[in-house]
Amino acid sequence: MKNALAAEWLKLRTVRSSYGLIITVGLMVVAGALLSWLIVQDYDTSSPAEQATFASADSSVVITPVVQFLVAALGALVATSDPRLTALTAVPDRKRLLAAKSVLVATASVVIGAIALVLSVGSSWLFMGDRPPPIAPWDGIGDVLPWAGAAVLSILVTGLTGLGIGLVVRSTAVTIVVVGVLLWGLPAITPMLPEPWNMDASAVMVPYLVWEVAGVVNDAPLGPLAAAAVLVIYVLVTLGAGTVTLLRRDA
C-alpha cells in the first residue's frame, strides 16, 4: 500500500495540470479577498439604510463552489492520468491501487479545502473587522466552524466523486463536464421544477447540501445529519461505480 501510494503521489506531482489547479485555487483565494475588501469599502461609504441590505463580505461562500470543482478535476486527473492502467504492472492488486488513489485524493482534497477556507475566511474577517451584521456573518470563531467544516466535507466529497466518475469514463474532459453538470448545471435547473419537486430536488444538490450540513439555514428541507448522509451517498454511488469498473474492465 505504501509503495502504491508513493507511486500515485509521484504521478500526481509530476503532472503539470496539478500545479495549474493549485495555482488556480490560490488565484481564487486572492480574488475572493479582493471581493471582500471591495464590499467592505462600498459598505463604509453607504447610508445606514443601504448598509442594512448588504450581503455578507465572507468570500468563502464564493470560493467554496470553485474549490469543489477544481478538487473534482484533481480527482479526475488521478483517475485518468494512466488511461491504459500501466500502474498494474507495478501494483497488480487493483483494490490496493484503488485504495491508494482514494487516499491520495481524499488527503489532497482536505488539505486544499482546509487551506482555502482558512485563507478566505481569515482575509474576510480581517477586512470586516468589528462591523456588524449583515456585512459580518459571524460573532465569533464558533459561528465559523460549522460552515467551514461543512465546506471542507463537501470538497472532500467532490474530490472523491471526481475520482469515481473518472474511473468509469477514463476521460478527464468528460469527467470535468459531468462534475460541472452535478455542481452547477443541475442546481441551476432544479429551482425551475414545479412545487414541491423544486424544493426536494434542490435540497439534495451539493451546493445546497453544504448549507444544510452547516445548519445555518432556517427551515431547511434536510437536517445536518440527513444532508451529510446524502453527501456520503454521492461518494458511495460514484466511487462504487468506479470500483466496479476498475475491477471488471480489462487494462
C-alpha positions in Angstrom: 0.0 0.0 0.0 2.8 2.4 0.9 4.6 1.8 -2.4 1.3 2.2 -4.4 0.5 5.5 -2.6 4.1 6.8 -3.3 3.7 5.9 -6.9 0.3 7.7 -7.2 1.8 10.8 -5.4 4.8 10.8 -7.8 2.4 10.7 -10.8 0.2 13.5 -9.4 3.1 15.9 -8.6 4.8 15.3 -12.0 1.6 16.2 -14.0 1.7 19.8 -15.0 -2.1 20.1 -14.7 -1.9 19.5 -10.9 0.2 22.7 -10.4 -2.2 24.6 -12.6 -5.1 23.6 -10.4 -3.3 24.6 -7.3 -2.4 28.0 -8.8 -6.0 28.5 -9.8 -7.1 27.8 -6.2 -4.6 30.4 -5.0 -5.8 32.9 -7.5 -9.4 32.4 -6.5 -8.5 33.0 -2.8 -6.8 36.2 -3.8 -9.8 37.2 -5.9 -12.1 36.4 -3.0 -10.1 38.6 -0.7 -10.2 41.4 -3.1 -14.0 41.0 -3.4 -14.4 41.1 0.4 -12.3 44.3 0.5 -14.4 45.9 -2.2 -17.6 45.0 -0.5 -16.4 46.5 2.8 -15.3 49.7 1.1 -18.7 50.0 -0.5 -20.4 49.3 2.8 -18.4 52.0 4.6 -19.4 54.7 2.0 -23.1 53.7 2.0 -26.0 55.1 4.0 -27.3 53.2 7.1 -30.4 52.2 5.1 -28.3 50.7 2.3 -25.9 49.1 4.8 -28.9 47.2 6.3 -29.4 45.4 2.9 -25.8 44.4 2.2 -24.8 40.8 1.7 -22.1 39.2 3.7 -18.5 40.0 2.8 -17.5 36.4 3.5 -15.5 35.4 0.4 -15.5 31.7 1.4 -19.1 31.5 0.2 -17.9 32.3 -3.3 -14.7 30.3 -3.1 -16.1 27.0 -1.9 -18.0 26.1 -5.2 -14.9 26.8 -7.3 -12.7 24.8 -5.0 -15.2 21.9 -5.1 -15.0 21.9 -8.9 -11.2 22.2 -9.0 -10.7 19.4 -6.5 -13.1 17.2 -8.5 -10.9 17.9 -11.5 -7.9 16.8 -9.5 -9.7 13.6 -8.7 -10.4 13.2 -12.4 -6.6 13.6 -13.1 -5.7 10.9 -10.6 -8.2 8.6 -12.2 -7.3 9.3 -15.8 -3.6 10.1 -15.8 -2.9 6.4 -16.5 -5.6 5.5 -19.1 -4.0 2.2 -20.0 -3.5 1.3 -16.3 0.2 0.6 -16.8 0.4 1.0 -13.0 -1.0 -2.5 -12.8 2.4 -3.7 -13.8 3.9 -2.4 -10.6 0.7 -2.8 -8.5 -1.2 -5.9 -9.8 -3.7 -5.7 -7.0 -6.4 -3.4 -8.3 -8.0 -3.0 -4.9 -4.7 -1.8 -3.5 -4.3 0.6 -6.4 -7.8 2.0 -5.9 -7.2 2.4 -2.2 -4.0 4.4 -2.9 -5.8 6.6 -5.4 -8.7 7.2 -2.9 -6.4 8.0 0.0 -4.4 10.4 -2.2 -7.4 12.3 -3.5 -9.1 12.4 0.0 -5.9 13.8 1.6 -5.3 16.3 -1.2 -9.0 17.4 -1.1 -9.0 18.0 2.7 -5.7 19.8 2.7 -6.6 22.1 -0.3 -10.1 22.7 1.1 -8.9 23.5 4.6 -6.1 25.9 3.4 -8.5 27.6 1.0 -11.2 28.0 3.7 -8.7 29.3 6.3 -7.3 31.9 3.9 -10.6 33.1 2.6 -12.3 33.2 6.0 -9.3 34.8 7.6 -8.9 37.5 4.9 -12.7 38.3 5.0 -12.6 38.5 8.8 -9.6 40.9 8.6 -11.4 43.2 6.2 -14.7 43.1 8.0 -13.2 43.9 11.4 -15.8 44.7 14.0 -18.5 45.7 11.6 -22.0 44.4 12.5 -24.3 42.1 10.5 -25.2 41.7 7.7 -21.7 42.6 6.4 -20.2 40.3 9.1 -22.0 37.0 9.4 -20.1 35.8 12.5 -19.9 36.9 16.1 -17.0 34.6 16.9 -15.0 31.6 15.8 -17.7 29.2 17.0 -20.0 30.6 14.3 -17.5 29.9 11.6 -16.7 26.3 12.4 -20.0 24.6 11.3 -19.8 26.3 7.9 -16.1 25.7 7.4 -16.5 22.1 8.4 -19.4 21.6 6.0 -17.5 23.2 3.2 -14.4 21.1 3.7 -16.6 18.0 3.8 -18.2 18.9 0.5 -14.8 19.5 -1.0 -13.7 16.0 0.1 -16.9 14.6 -1.4 -16.4 16.3 -4.8 -12.8 15.1 -4.9 -13.8 11.5 -4.4 -16.8 11.9 -6.8 -14.4 13.2 -9.5 -12.2 10.2 -8.9 -15.1 7.8 -9.1 -16.5 9.3 -12.3 -13.0 9.4 -13.8 -12.5 5.7 -13.2 -15.8 5.0 -15.0 -15.3 7.1 -18.1 -11.5 7.2 -18.3 -11.6 10.7 -19.7 -10.5 13.9 -17.9 -12.6 16.1 -20.2 -15.8 14.0 -19.9 -15.4 13.8 -16.1 -15.0 17.5 -15.7 -18.1 18.1 -17.8 -20.1 15.6 -15.7 -18.9 17.2 -12.5 -19.8 20.6 -13.8 -23.3 19.4 -14.5 -23.6 18.0 -11.0 -22.2 21.1 -9.3 -23.6 23.9 -11.4 -25.9 22.6 -14.1 -28.5 20.6 -12.1 -28.6 23.1 -9.2 -29.5 25.8 -11.7 -32.3 23.7 -13.2 -33.9 22.3 -10.1 -35.4 25.6 -8.8 -37.4 25.7 -12.1 -39.2 22.4 -11.4 -42.9 22.5 -10.2 -43.5 22.6 -6.5 -42.8 20.7 -4.3 -40.3 18.9 -6.6 -38.2 22.0 -6.9 -37.5 22.1 -3.1 -37.0 18.4 -2.8 -34.6 18.3 -5.8 -32.7 21.4 -4.7 -32.2 20.0 -1.2 -30.0 17.1 -2.5 -27.8 19.2 -4.7 -24.2 19.6 -3.5 -24.2 23.5 -3.3 -27.3 23.4 -1.0 -26.2 20.4 1.0 -23.2 22.5 2.3 -25.6 25.0 3.9 -27.8 22.2 5.3 -24.9 20.3 6.8 -23.7 23.6 8.4 -27.2 24.0 9.9 -27.3 27.7 9.1 -30.5 27.7 7.0 -33.8 28.2 8.7 -36.5 25.6 7.9 -34.0 23.7 5.6 -35.6 20.6 3.9 -32.8 18.4 5.3 -31.2 18.5 8.8 -27.4 18.4 9.2 -27.2 14.6 9.6 -29.5 13.9 6.7 -27.6 16.3 4.4 -24.3 14.7 5.4 -25.8 11.3 4.6 -26.7 12.5 1.1 -23.1 13.7 0.6 -21.9 10.2 1.6 -24.3 8.7 -0.9 -22.7 10.8 -3.7 -19.4 9.2 -2.8 -20.8 5.7 -2.4 -22.5 5.8 -5.8 -19.8 7.4 -7.9 -16.8 5.7 -6.2 -18.7 2.4 -6.1 -19.3 2.6 -9.8 -15.6 3.5 -10.3 -14.6 0.5 -8.2 -16.8 -1.9 -10.1 -15.4 -0.6 -13.4 -11.8 -0.8 -12.3 -12.1 -4.3 -11.1 -14.0 -5.7 -14.1 -12.6 -3.8 -17.0 -9.6 -5.0 -18.9 -6.5 -2.9 -18.5 
